Amino acid sequence: MKVDLFDFELPPERIALRPVRPRDAARMLVVRGADAPFADMGVRDLPGLLSPGDVLVFNDTRVIPAQLEGRRADGEAKLGATLHKRLDLRRWQAFIRNAKRLKIGDQIIFGGGVTALAEERFDDGSITLFFEGDEPVEVLLDRAGTMPLPPYIASKRGVDAQDLEDYQTMFAAEKGAVAAPTASLHFTQRLVDAIDAAGIGRAMLTLHVGAGTFLPVKADDTDNHQMHAEFGRISAETAAQLNEARARGGRIIAVGTTSLRLLESAVDADGVIHPFAGDTAIFITPGYKLRAVDGLMTNFHLPKSTLMMLVSALMGRERMMAAYAHAIANEYRFYSYGDSSLLLP
């Protein structure tokens, strides 16, 4: 499909630079299938929009301070690194700002005495960084890194201490993401208690979101776009919980596109979800038949992005373009710190 089919005009003032407070005070656009009217509601209405026996699936990944600023060891070039995917205990695949000034074998000096060697260059331009020393890389990142805010926020303001809290979900447990699973940013203990009281189940999986989620689709056609792989894990217990809920007539509602993508990576042709541990580079576009989920809670996505294509696969492209036009006209807040939508085909 032509990538331009997923384009739309977004006024800059609709991009949220901070989340609302409290988190569950965000608005939520409810989009159902066919010609059902759009419903302007709030995240706090979620328990009443689902049924007892339904299950919400959350991503428990934790964002690490994966943005690094440094210079080449000879002092001649300033460099920025955004870690993308862990390769082993000391190596990370990273996207480098000013990468043309970096050669394989160069040493990069970051803040706090943290150093790394450039080891390998990938076809997409990313580079393997080997972090030197004996301390765990997580310790080094805590010392030298900052939160990797999306470019559409970081280009408008600096990262500050508030982002350490704002850009982390209440479910964050497994360190490894370089971008937040932002649909879950809306949840509070009060909302979770209301979900539990309504008889709605909760399940956890882990997908370590990579920096590739921020990269624009440069190809003119979706057939020519290459997704970046991310590591995910679904336990046997979670798979059994979801399959049993479906067998009883419950719906599986993914909270965030990251949860949806991992579930669709683990489901078979009969709709059975299996335990999963490994990389996924699944690319979901219109025409793809979703088997693992019955709905999606997600924020509003960038024009011509892979995530705009994903929600169009779930609901239909024309339906989603109309929903986004409604959201813009009704002044919803967009992107990572913005409002939410509930998509129920």
C-alpha positions as CSV (number, residue, x, y, z in Angstrom):
1,M,0.0,0.0,0.0
2,K,1.1,3.6,-0.6
3,V,2.4,5.2,2.6
4,D,0.7,8.5,1.6
5,L,-2.7,6.8,2.3
6,F,-1.9,7.2,6.0
7,D,-1.0,10.9,6.0
8,F,-3.0,13.6,7.7
9,E,-2.4,17.2,8.8
10,L,-1.9,17.7,12.5
11,P,-1.8,21.2,14.0
12,P,1.4,21.6,16.1
13,E,-0.6,22.7,19.1
14,R,-2.3,19.3,19.3
15,I,1.0,17.6,20.3
16,A,1.1,17.2,24.0
17,L,4.4,18.2,25.7
18,R,3.3,17.1,29.2
19,P,0.7,14.5,30.4
20,V,-2.5,15.5,32.1
21,R,-2.6,15.1,35.9
22,P,-3.8,12.9,37.3
23,R,-2.9,10.4,34.6
24,D,-6.4,8.9,34.4
25,A,-8.0,12.3,33.7
26,A,-7.0,12.0,30.0
27,R,-9.7,11.9,27.4
28,M,-10.5,8.8,25.4
29,L,-12.1,8.5,22.0
30,V,-14.2,5.3,21.6
31,V,-14.2,4.0,18.1
32,R,-16.4,1.1,17.2
33,G,-16.9,-0.7,14.0
34,A,-19.1,0.0,11.0
35,D,-21.0,3.3,11.3
36,A,-21.3,3.6,15.1
37,P,-20.9,7.2,16.2
38,F,-17.7,8.2,17.8
39,A,-17.9,8.6,21.6
40,D,-16.0,11.3,23.4
41,M,-15.3,9.8,26.8
42,G,-12.5,9.6,29.4
43,V,-10.0,7.0,30.5
44,R,-11.8,6.7,33.8
45,D,-14.8,5.4,31.8
46,L,-12.8,2.3,30.7
47,P,-14.3,-0.2,33.3
48,G,-17.8,0.6,32.1
49,L,-16.9,0.1,28.4
50,L,-15.7,-3.5,28.9
51,S,-17.4,-6.6,30.3
52,P,-16.7,-9.0,33.1
53,G,-14.4,-11.7,31.8
54,D,-12.6,-9.4,29.3
55,V,-8.8,-9.1,29.9
56,L,-6.6,-6.1,29.5
57,V,-3.1,-7.0,28.4
58,F,-0.3,-4.6,29.6
59,N,3.4,-4.4,28.7
60,D,5.5,-4.3,31.9
61,T,8.7,-3.1,30.2
62,R,10.7,-0.4,32.0
63,V,12.3,2.5,30.1
64,I,16.0,2.9,30.7
65,P,18.0,6.2,30.4
66,A,19.0,5.3,26.8
67,Q,19.9,8.8,25.5
68,L,23.6,9.6,25.6
69,E,25.7,12.6,24.7
70,G,29.4,12.3,24.1
71,R,32.4,12.9,21.8
72,R,34.9,10.9,19.9
73,A,37.9,10.2,22.1
74,D,40.1,12.5,20.0
75,G,37.8,15.3,20.8
76,E,37.0,16.2,17.2
77,A,33.4,15.2,16.9
78,K,30.3,15.5,19.2
79,L,28.0,12.5,19.0
80,G,24.6,11.5,20.3
81,A,23.5,7.9,20.9
82,T,20.1,6.5,21.3
83,L,20.2,2.9,22.3
84,H,17.9,0.7,20.4
85,K,18.3,-3.0,21.2
86,R,20.4,-5.0,23.7
87,L,22.6,-7.5,22.0
88,D,24.4,-9.0,25.0
89,L,25.6,-8.0,28.5
90,R,27.8,-5.2,27.2
91,R,26.7,-4.5,23.6
92,W,23.8,-2.4,22.4
93,Q,22.6,-1.5,18.9
94,A,22.3,2.3,18.7
95,F,21.4,5.1,16.4
96,I,24.1,7.7,16.3
97,R,23.6,11.4,15.7
98,N,26.5,12.7,13.5
99,A,27.4,9.0,12.7
100,K,29.4,10.1,9.6
101,R,32.0,11.3,12.0
102,L,32.4,7.9,13.7
103,K,34.5,5.1,12.3
104,I,34.4,1.4,13.5
105,G,37.0,1.1,16.2
106,D,36.5,4.6,17.5
107,Q,36.1,5.2,21.2
108,I,33.2,7.4,22.4
109,I,33.5,9.2,25.8
110,F,30.1,9.9,27.4
111,G,29.5,11.7,30.7
112,G,30.3,10.2,34.1
113,G,33.4,8.4,32.8
114,V,31.4,6.1,30.6
115,T,33.1,5.0,27.4
116,A,32.1,2.7,24.5
117,L,33.7,1.4,21.3
118,A,32.0,1.4,17.9
119,E,32.2,-2.2,16.8
120,E,29.9,-2.8,13.8
121,R,27.7,-0.8,11.4
122,F,24.3,-2.2,10.3
123,D,22.5,-1.7,7.0
124,D,20.1,0.7,8.6
125,G,22.9,2.9,9.8
126,S,22.8,1.9,13.4
127,I,26.0,0.9,15.2
128,T,27.0,-1.7,17.8
129,L,28.4,0.0,20.9
130,F,30.5,-2.1,23.3
131,F,30.4,-0.5,26.8
132,E,33.8,-0.7,28.4
133,G,34.6,-1.5,32.1
134,D,33.3,-4.0,34.6
135,E,30.2,-2.2,35.9
136,P,26.8,-3.4,34.6
137,V,25.7,-1.3,31.6
138,E,22.5,-0.4,33.6
139,V,24.7,1.3,36.2
140,L,26.6,3.2,33.5
141,L,23.4,4.4,31.9
142,D,22.0,5.5,35.2
143,R,25.1,7.6,35.5
144,A,25.4,9.0,32.0
145,G,22.1,8.7,30.3
146,T,18.8,10.6,30.1
147,M,15.3,9.6,29.4
148,P,14.8,9.1,25.6
149,L,11.8,11.3,25.0
150,P,10.3,11.1,21.5
151,P,11.8,13.6,19.0
152,Y,8.5,15.6,18.7
153,I,8.8,16.4,22.4
154,A,12.6,16.6,22.8
155,S,12.8,19.1,19.9
156,K,10.5,21.5,21.7
157,R,11.8,21.3,25.3
158,G,14.6,19.7,27.3
159,V,14.3,16.5,29.3
160,D,13.9,17.2,33.0
161,A,13.4,15.4,36.3
162,Q,9.7,15.2,35.9
163,D,10.1,13.0,32.8
164,L,11.7,10.4,35.0
165,E,8.3,9.8,36.5
166,D,6.0,10.9,33.6
167,Y,7.6,8.6,31.0
168,Q,7.3,5.4,33.1
169,T,4.1,3.4,33.5
170,M,2.9,2.1,36.9
171,F,3.5,-1.4,35.6
172,A,7.2,-0.8,34.7
173,A,9.3,-3.7,36.0
174,E,11.5,-5.3,33.3
175,K,14.3,-2.9,32.3
176,G,15.1,-2.7,28.6
177,A,12.8,-0.3,26.7
178,V,14.1,2.9,25.1
179,A,10.5,4.1,24.6
180,A,7.5,3.9,26.9
181,P,4.5,1.7,26.1
182,T,2.5,5.0,26.2
183,A,-1.1,3.6,26.3
184,S,-0.3,2.4,29.9
185,L,0.8,5.9,31.0
186,H,-2.9,6.7,31.7
187,F,-3.3,4.1,34.4
188,T,-3.5,4.8,38.1
189,Q,-4.1,2.6,41.1
190,R,-7.6,4.1,41.3
191,L,-8.3,3.0,37.8
192,V,-6.8,-0.4,38.3
193,D,-9.0,-0.9,41.4
194,A,-12.1,0.0,39.4
195,I,-11.1,-2.5,36.6
196,D,-10.6,-5.3,39.2
197,A,-13.9,-4.4,40.9
198,A,-15.7,-4.7,37.5
199,G,-14.5,-8.3,37.0
200,I,-12.1,-7.4,34.2
201,G,-8.9,-9.4,34.1
202,R,-5.4,-8.1,33.8
203,A,-2.4,-9.9,32.1
204,M,1.2,-8.9,31.7
205,L,3.8,-9.5,28.9
206,T,7.1,-7.8,28.1
207,L,8.2,-6.1,24.9
208,H,11.3,-4.0,25.1
209,V,10.3,-1.1,22.8
210,G,13.2,0.0,20.6
211,A,14.1,3.4,19.1
212,G,12.9,2.2,15.7
213,T,9.3,3.1,16.9
214,F,10.3,6.8,16.3
215,L,11.8,6.3,12.9
216,P,9.7,7.6,9.9
217,V,8.7,5.3,7.1
218,K,10.9,6.5,4.3
219,A,9.6,4.0,1.6
220,D,6.8,5.1,-0.7
221,D,5.2,1.7,-0.4
222,T,4.6,-0.4,2.8
223,D,6.1,-3.5,1.0
224,N,9.5,-1.7,1.0
225,H,9.6,-0.8,4.7
226,Q,11.8,-2.9,7.0
227,M,10.8,-3.1,10.7
228,H,13.4,-3.2,13.5
229,A,13.4,-6.3,15.7
230,E,12.5,-6.0,19.4
231,F,12.7,-8.6,22.1
232,G,9.5,-9.8,23.8
233,R,8.4,-12.5,26.2
234,I,5.0,-14.0,27.0
235,S,5.0,-16.5,29.9
236,A,3.2,-19.8,29.8
237,E,0.9,-18.5,32.6
238,T,-0.1,-15.4,30.6
239,A,-0.7,-17.5,27.5
240,A,-2.9,-19.9,29.4
241,Q,-4.8,-17.0,31.1
242,L,-5.6,-15.4,27.8
243,N,-6.7,-18.6,26.1
244,E,-8.9,-19.5,29.0
245,A,-10.5,-16.1,29.0
246,R,-11.3,-16.4,25.2
247,A,-12.7,-19.9,25.7
248,R,-15.1,-18.4,28.3
249,G,-16.2,-15.7,25.8
250,G,-14.1,-12.9,27.1
251,R,-12.4,-10.4,24.9
252,I,-8.6,-9.8,24.8
253,I,-8.0,-6.0,24.8
254,A,-4.4,-5.0,24.2
255,V,-3.2,-1.9,26.1
256,G,-0.9,-0.4,23.5
257,T,0.4,-1.4,20.1
258,T,3.4,-3.0,21.7
259,S,1.2,-5.5,23.5
260,L,-0.8,-6.1,20.3
261,R,2.3,-6.7,18.2
262,L,3.7,-9.3,20.6
263,L,0.4,-11.1,21.0
264,E,0.1,-11.3,17.2
265,S,3.6,-12.7,17.1
266,A,2.7,-15.5,19.4
267,V,-0.7,-16.6,18.1
268,D,-1.3,-19.5,15.7
269,A,-3.8,-19.8,12.8
270,D,-6.5,-21.1,15.2
271,G,-6.2,-18.0,17.5
272,V,-4.4,-19.9,20.2
273,I,-1.7,-17.7,22.0
274,H,1.5,-19.6,22.8
275,P,4.4,-18.7,25.2
276,F,7.0,-16.6,23.4
277,A,10.5,-15.5,24.0
278,G,12.6,-13.9,21.3
279,D,12.7,-11.1,18.7
280,T,9.7,-9.9,16.7
281,A,9.7,-7.6,13.7
282,I,6.0,-8.1,12.8
283,F,4.6,-5.3,10.5
284,I,0.8,-5.1,10.7
285,T,-0.9,-3.2,7.8
286,P,-4.4,-3.3,6.3
287,G,-5.2,-6.7,5.0
288,Y,-3.6,-8.5,7.9
289,K,-6.1,-10.6,9.8
290,L,-5.7,-10.1,13.6
291,R,-6.1,-13.3,15.5
292,A,-5.0,-12.6,19.1
293,V,-6.9,-9.5,20.1
294,D,-10.5,-8.2,20.1
295,G,-9.7,-4.6,20.8
296,L,-7.0,-2.0,21.4
297,M,-6.4,0.9,23.8
298,T,-3.9,3.2,22.3
299,N,-2.8,6.9,22.0
300,F,-3.0,8.8,18.8
301,H,-0.1,8.1,16.3
302,L,2.0,10.0,13.8
303,P,1.0,10.5,10.2
304,K,2.4,7.8,7.8
305,S,3.8,5.8,10.8
306,T,3.7,2.0,11.1
307,L,1.4,2.4,14.1
308,M,-1.1,4.4,12.0
309,M,-1.0,1.4,9.6
310,L,-1.6,-1.0,12.5
311,V,-4.7,0.7,13.8
312,S,-6.0,0.9,10.2
313,A,-5.5,-2.8,10.0
314,L,-7.7,-3.3,13.1
315,M,-10.5,-0.8,12.2
316,G,-10.1,0.0,8.5
317,R,-8.2,2.9,7.0
318,E,-11.2,5.1,6.2
319,R,-12.6,4.6,9.7
320,M,-9.3,5.6,11.4
321,M,-8.9,8.6,9.1
322,A,-12.3,9.8,10.1
323,A,-11.6,9.1,13.8
324,Y,-8.4,11.2,13.6
325,A,-10.2,14.0,11.9
326,H,-12.8,13.9,14.7
327,A,-10.0,13.9,17.3
328,I,-8.3,16.9,15.7
329,A,-11.5,18.9,15.4
330,N,-12.4,18.2,19.0
331,E,-8.9,19.1,20.3
332,Y,-7.7,15.8,21.6
333,R,-4.0,15.8,22.7
334,F,-1.8,13.7,20.4
335,Y,1.2,11.3,20.8
336,S,3.1,9.9,23.8
337,Y,1.8,12.4,26.5
338,G,-1.5,12.8,24.8
339,D,-5.0,11.4,25.1
340,S,-6.2,7.8,24.4
341,S,-8.5,5.9,22.2
342,L,-10.4,2.7,22.6
343,L,-10.7,0.7,19.3
344,L,-13.4,-2.0,19.3
345,P,-13.9,-3.5,15.8
